[in-house]
Amino acid sequence: MSDELPALPWDRARRRTGPARIPLTRDRIIEAAYTVIDRVGYEKLSMRQVAAELNVAVSALYAHVSGKDELLELMYLRMFRDWELPAPDPENWQEQIRQYARTGRTKLHEHRDMARIAMTGFPFSAEALPHLEQLLAVFRAGGLPDHLAGAAGDMISTFMNGFAFEESVWDDRRQEAEEDGERPAVERSWAEIRQTLERYFRELPPDRFPNMVELADVMLQRTNDERFDLGIEIIIRGLASYTADHPRPSG
């Protein structure tokens, strides 16, 4: 026979109310926004949909986020969390920048349309400033003159964001094609598209387009990874060409 006493009436009433509600925080709102944007994309992302994902009233969100613009900024700044750059290495700065760019592209693809958000974001908030400071330190350690060290991060970010945005556009088109049950050109693999374009270039009138005909087989890289790496390599080598007559900072 159990010695446990029955619960008081008001205790039983409290128990019937269910588990305690998880407090609403900015982090939960951002995670819900990621879920929504992955499902519906940038154009259809709304505060109402985020609230529905959290099962709260829309008004509850405004106690933590002023509106959609701030929410997009917070989603962008979350990219910089746990993204640590290595200590500047004068002998290895070019490889550090290559890895930085590859990591950035990967982060932009973690959620749908993040590249589009990044293209309108400003990495000057408190969360992102240490990241920018370390990136500038890598450039200066590599011997870039100050006017280039200050601009190089913007150049690489612009390329990185634009490249990832182009990839996301094609992904959206493929997804829309799948939903419509169609298989237009945009749904084909990159290998198929490249072969089709190479054949098209080779068949152009050589008297009018001699360069395109002769370079048909090398105008397009085999994969997007190769395209991205080549673009970053061109930027890095261009920057490095300015370091020959500029001594690295001591210390």
N, C-alpha and C positions, 0 to 999 in steps of 0.2 A: 504494500500500500504506500502510495507516494505521500511524502510530508509536505509537498508543494501546495501552497494555498491558491485558490482561484484568483485570477486577476480582478482588480476592482473594475466596476462598470466603466468609469471614465478611461482607465487604461485600455480596456478592450476597444473602446471607441477610437482611441488614438492609434491602436494597432491596425485598425481597419483602413486607416488613411493611406497605407502603402509606404514604400521606402522614401526616405528624405530626398528632396529634389537637389540635384547637383547644382552648386552655385554657378551662375552665368559669369564668365570671364572673357576678356579679350582673346585669350588663347583659344577658348572653345569656339568663339565666334569666327576666328580666322580659320580654324580647322573645318568648321561647317561650310564656310565660304569656299574652301578648296574642294570640298565634296560636291558642292553645287556647280562650281565652274567646270569641274571634270565631267559632270553629267550634261550640262546645258551650254557651256561656253560663255565667253565674255559678254556677248550681246544680250543674253538672257539672264545673266546674273543680276539679282535684285535683293534688296534688304528683306523683302517679303519672303522670298524663297529661302534665304538664310534662316530667317525666323522659323519658317515651317520645318526646316531641317532640324532645328533645335527644339521644336515643339514649344515655342514661346510666342508671346505677342510681339509684333514688330516694335512697339514702343519700348520693350525691354532692351532691345539692342542699343537704343540711343543713350542709355545710361553709360555705355562703354565706348561707342563709336558715333561720331557726329553725323555720319552719312556714308553713302557708297564711295565717294572719293577718298575719304580717310580709310575705309576698309580696303580699297585697292592698294593704297600706300602701305598699309600694314601687311598685306599679303606679299607685296614686293620686298619689304624690309625683312620679312621672315626668311628670305633666301640667304641672308647674310649670317643667320644664326648657325653656329658650329662650322662656319666656313673660314678656317684659319689659314693664313698664308705662312709659308716657312720664313725663317730668319733670312734676311738678305744675304746672298752668296755671290760676290763679285765674279767668281769664275763660272758660275752656273746660272746666271740671271736669265739667260734666254730660255733654258729648259724650265725654269720656274714660271716664266710667263706662258709658255706652251701649256703647262699643266693647269695654270690659272684659267686659261681660256677654255680648255676642255672641261674643267670642273664647272665653270659658269654655264656652258652649253648644257651639260647634264642637268644642272639645277633648273634651268629654264624649261626643261622637258619633264620635270617631276610632276607638273600640273598643267592642264590644258590652258593655252592662251597666256601663259606667264610671260612669254616674250613680248606680247602686246602690252601687258601691264608695265613691264620693265622699260619699254620705249617711252613711256610717259612718266616714269618715276625719277626721283632725285635722290641719289645716295648720300645725302648730306645730313641725315638725321643721326641722333646719338648712337643708334644701333649700328650704323654703317660707317661712321667716321673712322673707327679704329682699322677697319678693313681697307679703306682708302689710304689711310696713313701708311700702312704696311706696304701697299702696292707701290706708292710713290718711293718708299725706301728701297724697294727692289730695283726700280728704274735708276735711281741715283747711284746705288751701289754698282750697277752695271756700267756706269760712266756716261749716262745720257746727260747732255747739257740741260740746264734747268728748264729752258723754254720747251724742250721736248719731253722731259720727265713730267712736267705739269700737264701736257696734252696727251701723252701716250695712253693713259688709262681710258680717256674718253674715246680715242680712236679704236682701241681694242673692244671696248664695251659696245660701241656703235656697230662694229662688224659682228660681234657675238650676238647681240640682240636681233639685228637684221637677219642674220643667217637663221637663227632659231625661229624667228617669226615666219620666214619663208617656208621652213619645214612644217610649222604648225598650220599654215594655210593649206598646204597639200594634204596634211592629215585630216583637216576638217572636211575637205572636199571628198576624200575617200570615205570618211564616216557618213557623210550625207548620201553618197552614192550607195553605200551598203544599206542604209535605211530605206532608200527608194528602190532597192532591188535591182540596180543597174550596174553596169561595168563600163563606164566611159574611160577615156584616156587617163584621167587623173587617178583612176583606181589601179592602174597598172603599176608594176614594180618599176623602180628606178632603172634597173637593167633593161627592161623592155623599152622604156621611154628613151634611154640613151641610144640604144640600137636603132630605133626609129629615126631619131634626129640625126645620127651619124649618116644613115643611109640617105636621108633628105639632103644633107649638106653635100654629100658626094655627087648627088644627081643634079645639083644646081649648074646653070650654064657657066663653064669655066672662064669664058671670056669676060663675063660680068662679075663673077665672084671667085677669082683665082685663089685668094687666100683661104676662103672658107672651104673650098673644095680640097685644097692641099692639106689643111689642118683638121679636116673632118674627124679623123680618128683620135685627136688629142685635145679637142676643144672641151670635152666633157669628161670629168673624172668618173671613175667606176663606181664610187660610193659617195654618200654625203660626208662620211668621215674623212675621206681623202680630199674632198672639196674644202672642208673646213680646215683641215690641217695645212693645206696648201695656202689658203688665204691668210692664216695666222703666220705661217712661215714668211710670206712676202712682207707682212707688216713688221715682223721681228727683224728680218734682215735689213729692211729699210731703216729701222731705228738704229740698228747696230752700226750702220755705215757712218753715223754721226759721232761715234765714240772714239774713232781713231786718233783724233787730235785733241780729245778732251780727257784729261787725266781723271781717274777715279778718286772720289773723296777719300782722304786718309782716315785711319782710325776705324 
